[in-house]
Amino acid sequence: MPDTFKPTAKIAANAKKGLKLRDDFGRGGTDVGVRRAEQLAAQNDVTAEDVKSMHSYFARHEVDKDGKTHEWGSDTDPSAGYIAWLLWGGDEGKEWADRHVEKLD
């Protein structure tokens, strides 16, 4: 079992998009989310702890998709939750973290 995991190109692209949207709209994500996005965007290896952290983030923030301020999935008026979701790797990041966390448990 590897001690590190390499994010996919799609996860990296989602993280880069999240960073750009955050920069453009001035909302979404925390300092922790930005650091995670920079790590994923560079496709740097993530540790088992990082994978567990990603899994926990997505489990807590699935409800953000129901937000009524701004739009989930929009490039012209994105919600803060959508931007943060992208920072953590987006839907592909969630599926990836969920898959890997099952192997860790």
PEPE-V604810 format. One record per backbone hydrogen bond with DSSP energy under -0.5 kcal/mol. CO is the residue of the C=O (numbers start at 0). NH is the residue of the N-H. E is the energy in kcal/mol with one decimal. If there is no record, write none. Layout:
co=[CO/CO]
nh=[NH/NH]
e=[E/E]
This chain:
co=[2/4/4/7/8/9/10/11/12/13/14/15/16/17/18/19/20/21/29/30/31/32/33/34/35/36/37/38/39/43/45/46/47/48/49/50/51/52/53/54/55/56/57/60/61/62/63/67/70/70/76/78/79/80/81/82/83/84/85/88/89/90/91/92/93/94/95/96/97/98/99/100]
nh=[47/6/45/11/12/13/14/15/16/17/18/19/20/21/22/23/24/25/33/34/35/36/37/38/39/40/41/43/42/6/4/50/51/52/53/54/55/56/57/58/59/60/61/63/64/65/66/69/73/78/70/82/83/84/85/86/87/89/88/92/93/94/95/96/97/98/99/100/101/102/103/104]
e=[-1.0/-0.6/-3.2/-2.3/-2.5/-2.4/-2.4/-2.4/-2.4/-2.6/-2.3/-2.3/-2.9/-2.4/-2.1/-2.9/-2.8/-2.0/-2.4/-2.3/-2.4/-2.6/-2.5/-2.0/-2.8/-3.4/-1.6/-2.2/-1.5/-0.6/-2.8/-2.3/-2.3/-2.3/-2.7/-2.6/-2.4/-2.5/-2.6/-2.1/-2.1/-2.1/-0.9/-1.7/-1.5/-2.0/-1.8/-0.5/-1.3/-1.7/-3.1/-2.2/-2.6/-2.5/-2.3/-2.1/-1.4/-2.6/-2.2/-1.8/-2.2/-2.5/-2.5/-2.8/-2.9/-2.4/-2.3/-2.8/-1.5/-1.0/-1.3/-1.9]
